[in-house]
Amino acid sequence: MDTAVQTGVRDSAAGRERIAAVVIDVSLVATMVLYGYIDHGGDPIADPLASLKTIVPFAIGWLAVALLAGVYTRDRLLGRDDLRLTAIAWIAAANVGLMIRGSPLFQGGTSWPFPVVITVSVLVVLLGWRLGYSLFLSVTN
C-alpha cells in the first residue's frame, strides 16, 4: 500500500529555527564577552585581533558543548526542559571556554571573579532571550 507523505515543509521550518537559535546564541555569547573586553579597557576597533582572541574560546566552548549536549537537536528549543538543558550546557561551556582561555594559545587569564561573572551574565542573557521569545510566541499564536 502506497501512501503520500508530505516532507520538508515542517523540517525546513524547524531547521531555520535551529539555525537562527545557533546564530543568536553565538552572537549573544560574543556580545557579552566583547562587552566585558570593552568594559576592561579593550578597544575592538584599534585591536580587532585581541577582540577575536577574547571571543573565540567561549564561542568554541559553547558550540562544542551545545552540540554534544544536543541543545539544537531537540524538537522544541523553548520548553522548560530545553531551558534547563541550555543552562547546563552554558555552565559547562563557560568552563570549557575558561580552560581554553587559560591555555598558552590565548592571552588572558581566568582570575577570580571572572569565571563567576562570565558564567552568570551569559547564562542570564541566553535564558532571557529564550524566555522572551517563548513569551512572544505564546502571545502571537
Disulfide bonds with the S-S distance in Angstrom:
none
